Structure formats: C-alpha cells, structure tokens
Amino acid sequence: MPETIEISDDRICALVRPGASLQKLTNGAVHSEGPVYFHEDDSVVWSDAHGNRLLHWNSTNNVSVIRDPSDYQSGNYRDLEGRLVACSSGLRAIIRREHDGEWKVLVDRYQNKRLNSPNDLVVKSDNTIWFTDPPYGITEPNQGYGGEQEQPGSYVYRFNPTTGEIYPVVTDMVRPNGLAFSPDESLLYVSDTAAFNIPGGPHHLRVYEVVDNRHLKNGRVFAVIDPGQPDGFRVDEHGNIFISSQDSVQVYAPDGTKLGKILIPETSTNLTFGGKERDRLFITAGHSLYAIDLNTRGVQL
C-alpha cells in the first residue's frame, strides 16, 4: 500500500491502486471547498469559500478564476443537464449556471423566510436538489455577508427546481453540512459539523432511509469522525463512504466499519470522483486541490 494509506481493515487494499500517490495539483486558495468534475474537458471547478472566488483547474495544470466575487459559493454539483448547481452562503440561496453562462437564483426562501446559508447539495436522479442549510454564512464573517437568521433551525431540504416545491426532510441535526446518497438512493448520509464552533457539539455522520423518493425516516448515527469534523464526502459504486476529516479522507464500508484513511497534509474539506472512469478522487483541503487514483469508481454525476 502507498505510504499515504493507513489501514484499519484489509478491505481498503482493494480500493486503492497499488503504487498510487497523493498529488497536489494546485494551491493558493484561502479555503478550498466543493469540488465538482467536468468530463468534457477533464477539469475540476471548486470554491475558494473564504476567498469568495470560484476556481477552475484542468488536466494541463492551468488554473483560472471563473467567478470573483462568488457570493461565498460553497458546495457544487451538476444537474441532469450538466449545469453547475451551487450553494451560495452569501446570497443564502441555491444558484445555477445556465447554458448561456448566466447565474440564476433557484430558491432562497422557505415559507417566505430567508434560508440560513446553504452549504452543500446533491442532485438526485429525479433532478431534485437536496441541500443542507446551516447558519455559517450568517455567523462566520469569512463565509457570508451576515444578517439575521429567519429559519427556526438548521435543516436539510428537498427542492424541486421544476415545480418550486421545497420542504425540510431533516430537522433533528444541529449543523448539517455534507450529504450524499447511497448508490441505489435508498439511503441519505448527512454530516453534522456542530463541533466546529459549538463546544461538545456533534462531529458525526448520520444516515436516513429514503421513503417514496420524497421523505426520510429512521435517522441514526453512522460514524463519529475524529479528529476534526466530517465536512463533505462521496460514495463509491460499492457504497463505501469517503469522508473528509482533519488529518485525512476516512473510508468507511456500508456496514459502518472504518476501513482506513487516505492521509492528507492539510485539513480536507470535500471531495469528488472524476477522470474518464470516475476512479480519480479529487480532494479539496486547506489552500489546495489534491488527487489520488483509486481502484473503485464514484457514483455521482
């Protein structure tokens, strides 16, 4: 196994390509977040969340700024038409880049009250957008424009961009942050990063059963992540979960067993699968963007 891999369970050996090494692709961000892969030009778009910029890297190692200011963009994803959909902590909204390049606010309110500050999102196979809404863009001066919290809590929402329907699907978490579906979309995993600024707060991953593609039930703690907090994460084709943490990307099997770690020299924040075969893991951490080749494939768009 490469030196960058820490083994807790031998099953991790099947997931990592022999001889693979962690590569730093670029640095220079204030706080890297929310990577999303574009197969069209073998590139990654990611957020400099605290630098208030949106960045672009391609396989020829060219880096450019594609949005400045970005209204404190954080999590990014692609919808079924390939458009970039994002969380804007500054606008307190879900936004989308249209085919003509213009940015559009999709939703910024629930029950006529402003959202807190959407942080991360996923697009389900029915094109609905599921997103987390902690208050970090309100409470943290480097994550948004401030303001007053109008929602009674920090929820996870399901939003239908076709009909405009929005409603909370998770109301029992303190600071929901990252989220991802299992490969068959029967489960939704959600991280809670309350320990970031609430002493004694949770720093775990919860899992919920998906009911009728619209609601969740039977939430439970799936894994407590230490050191640090679980921010963003992704799931591979086998249901293994790759979770950001303070010292690494931690890897868990679907049964909850910790398989090991991909050690990162900076605090990892989020990740995405990319490459032609979706077997290259791109990781945002600290000021940088990293990558490592795996023997497993991601399931996200």
C-alpha positions in Angstrom: 0.0 0.0 0.0 1.2 3.6 -0.7 2.5 5.4 2.4 -0.4 7.8 2.2 -2.8 5.0 3.2 -3.5 4.0 6.8 -5.1 0.5 7.0 -7.8 -0.3 9.6 -9.4 -3.1 7.7 -7.9 -5.1 4.8 -10.8 -4.3 2.6 -9.3 -0.9 1.9 -6.5 -2.6 0.0 -8.9 -3.4 -2.9 -10.0 0.2 -3.2 -6.5 1.8 -3.7 -4.4 1.4 -6.8 -1.0 -0.2 -6.0 1.7 2.5 -6.2 -0.8 5.3 -6.3 0.5 8.6 -4.8 -1.3 11.7 -3.5 -0.7 14.6 -5.9 -1.0 18.2 -5.0 -2.5 19.7 -8.2 -2.5 23.4 -7.1 -2.7 25.7 -4.1 -3.3 29.4 -3.4 -6.9 29.3 -2.2 -7.8 30.8 1.1 -10.1 27.8 1.9 -10.7 25.2 -0.8 -14.2 23.6 -0.9 -16.9 21.9 -3.0 -15.1 20.3 -6.0 -17.1 19.1 -9.0 -15.7 17.3 -12.0 -16.4 18.1 -15.7 -15.6 15.2 -18.0 -16.0 17.5 -21.1 -12.5 19.0 -20.5 -11.2 16.8 -17.7 -11.4 19.7 -15.2 -12.4 20.5 -11.7 -14.4 23.5 -10.6 -14.1 24.3 -6.9 -14.8 27.0 -4.4 -12.4 29.2 -2.6 -15.1 29.5 0.0 -13.4 32.1 2.3 -11.7 33.9 -0.6 -15.1 34.5 -2.2 -14.0 33.0 -5.6 -14.8 30.1 -7.9 -11.8 28.4 -9.4 -11.1 26.1 -12.3 -8.3 23.5 -12.8 -7.8 21.4 -15.9 -5.5 18.4 -16.7 -2.9 20.6 -18.2 -2.5 22.2 -14.7 -4.0 25.5 -15.8 -5.8 27.3 -13.0 -8.2 30.2 -13.6 -10.7 32.3 -11.6 -14.2 31.9 -13.2 -16.2 33.9 -10.7 -15.0 36.7 -8.4 -16.7 37.5 -6.2 -18.7 34.3 -6.0 -21.1 35.4 -3.2 -19.3 32.9 -0.9 -20.1 29.8 -3.0 -19.5 26.6 -1.2 -20.8 23.2 -2.3 -21.1 22.5 -6.0 -22.8 19.7 -8.1 -24.1 19.1 -11.6 -27.7 18.6 -12.6 -29.0 16.2 -15.2 -28.4 18.7 -18.0 -24.8 19.2 -16.9 -25.4 22.6 -15.4 -23.4 23.7 -12.4 -25.7 24.0 -9.3 -24.2 25.6 -6.2 -24.8 26.7 -2.7 -24.3 30.5 -2.1 -23.8 31.2 1.5 -23.7 35.0 0.7 -27.0 35.1 -1.2 -28.4 32.5 1.2 -29.6 30.6 -1.9 -29.3 27.7 -4.3 -28.0 29.1 -7.6 -27.4 27.6 -11.1 -25.2 28.5 -14.0 -27.4 28.4 -17.1 -26.2 27.1 -20.5 -25.6 30.7 -21.6 -23.3 31.2 -18.6 -25.7 33.4 -16.6 -26.2 32.6 -12.9 -29.8 32.2 -11.7 -31.2 32.1 -8.1 -33.3 28.9 -7.9 -34.5 29.2 -4.3 -33.7 31.4 -1.4 -36.7 31.1 0.9 -38.8 28.6 2.8 -42.3 29.7 4.0 -41.5 33.2 2.9 -38.5 33.4 5.2 -34.9 33.6 4.0 -32.8 30.4 4.2 -29.8 30.4 6.6 -26.9 29.9 4.2 -27.0 26.7 2.0 -23.7 24.8 2.4 -23.7 21.6 0.3 -26.0 19.9 -2.1 -26.6 16.8 -4.2 -28.8 16.3 -7.2 -30.9 13.1 -7.1 -31.7 11.0 -10.2 -35.1 12.7 -10.5 -33.3 16.1 -10.7 -34.5 17.2 -7.3 -31.9 19.1 -5.2 -31.3 18.1 -1.6 -29.2 20.6 0.4 -28.1 21.5 3.9 -28.7 24.9 5.5 -26.5 25.6 8.5 -26.1 29.3 9.5 -22.3 29.6 8.8 -22.8 32.4 6.3 -24.6 34.4 9.0 -22.4 33.6 12.0 -18.9 33.4 10.4 -17.6 36.7 8.9 -15.5 34.9 6.2 -18.3 32.7 5.0 -21.1 35.1 4.0 -22.5 38.6 4.4 -24.1 38.2 7.8 -27.7 39.1 8.6 -30.4 37.7 10.8 -31.4 34.0 11.0 -35.0 33.7 9.9 -35.4 29.9 9.9 -36.1 28.2 13.3 -33.3 25.7 12.8 -30.7 24.2 10.5 -32.4 21.7 8.2 -31.9 19.6 5.2 -34.3 20.5 2.4 -35.6 18.8 -0.7 -36.2 21.2 -3.6 -37.8 20.5 -6.9 -36.5 23.1 -9.4 -39.3 22.2 -11.9 -42.2 22.9 -9.5 -40.5 25.1 -7.0 -41.7 22.8 -4.1 -39.4 23.0 -1.1 -39.7 21.4 2.3 -37.4 20.1 5.1 -36.6 16.4 5.2 -34.2 16.5 8.2 -34.9 18.7 11.3 -33.1 16.7 14.0 -29.5 17.8 13.3 -27.5 20.7 14.9 -25.3 21.8 11.9 -26.0 19.6 8.8 -23.2 20.1 6.3 -22.2 17.5 3.7 -24.6 14.9 2.2 -24.6 12.1 -0.3 -27.0 9.3 -1.4 -26.1 5.6 -1.4 -25.6 4.1 -4.9 -29.3 3.0 -5.1 -30.5 6.2 -3.5 -32.2 4.2 -0.7 -30.2 6.0 2.0 -29.1 9.6 2.5 -26.0 10.3 4.6 -25.6 13.7 6.2 -22.6 15.1 8.2 -23.0 17.3 11.3 -20.1 19.7 11.9 -21.5 21.4 15.0 -18.3 20.8 16.9 -16.7 23.4 14.6 -18.0 26.2 16.8 -20.2 24.6 19.5 -18.2 23.1 22.3 -19.3 19.5 22.8 -21.3 19.6 19.6 -21.6 16.5 17.3 -19.0 15.6 14.7 -20.6 12.6 13.1 -22.3 11.2 10.1 -26.0 10.3 10.2 -27.8 8.0 7.8 -31.5 8.1 6.9 -33.8 5.8 4.9 -35.4 7.4 1.8 -39.2 6.9 1.6 -41.0 7.3 -1.8 -38.1 9.5 -3.1 -39.5 12.4 -1.1 -39.0 11.9 2.7 -36.6 10.4 5.2 -37.1 8.1 8.2 -35.2 6.2 10.9 -32.2 8.5 11.2 -29.2 7.2 13.2 -25.6 7.9 13.8 -23.5 6.0 11.2 -20.0 7.1 12.3 -18.3 9.5 14.7 -15.4 11.2 12.8 -12.3 12.1 14.7 -10.0 14.1 14.6 -11.9 17.2 13.4 -15.4 17.1 11.8 -16.8 15.4 8.8 -17.4 18.0 6.2 -18.0 16.9 2.6 -17.9 13.3 1.4 -18.8 11.0 -1.5 -19.9 7.4 -2.0 -18.3 4.9 -4.5 -20.1 2.3 -6.6 -19.9 -0.3 -3.8 -21.4 2.0 -1.2 -18.1 2.8 0.6 -18.1 6.3 2.0 -15.0 8.6 1.6 -15.3 11.3 4.3 -13.2 14.4 4.9 -11.6 14.9 8.3 -8.9 16.9 10.0 -6.0 14.6 9.0 -7.3 12.6 6.1 -10.1 11.3 4.0 -11.5 8.5 6.1 -13.1 5.5 4.4 -16.0 3.5 5.8 -17.7 0.4 4.5 -21.5 0.4 4.1 -21.7 -1.7 7.3 -20.1 1.1 9.3 -16.7 -0.4 9.6 -13.8 2.0 9.3 -11.5 0.7 6.6 -8.7 3.3 6.9 -7.5 6.7 5.8 -6.0 8.5 2.9 -3.7 10.8 4.7 -3.7 14.5 3.6 -1.2 17.1 4.8 -3.9 19.7 5.1 -7.4 19.5 6.6 -9.6 18.0 4.0 -13.0 19.7 3.4 -14.6 17.9 0.5 -14.0 15.6 -2.5 -15.4 14.3 -5.8 -14.8 11.4 -8.1 -13.6 12.2 -11.6 -11.4 11.1 -14.5 -12.6 9.1 -17.6 -13.5 6.1 -15.4 -14.6 8.1 -12.4 -11.8 6.4 -10.4 -9.7 9.5 -9.6 -10.5 11.1 -6.3 -10.2 14.9 -6.2 -9.8 16.4 -2.7 -10.1 20.0 -1.5 -8.0 20.6 1.6 -6.7 23.7 3.2 -5.4 26.0 0.5 -5.1 23.2 -2.1 -6.5 20.7 -4.6 -5.2 17.1 -4.4 -5.9 13.9 -6.4 -5.2 10.2 -6.0 -6.0 7.3 -8.3 -8.2 4.5 -6.9 -9.4 1.0 -7.8 -13.1 2.0 -7.3 -15.4 4.3 -9.1 -17.7 7.1 -7.9 -21.4 7.2 -8.5 -22.2 10.9 -8.6 -22.8 12.9 -11.8 
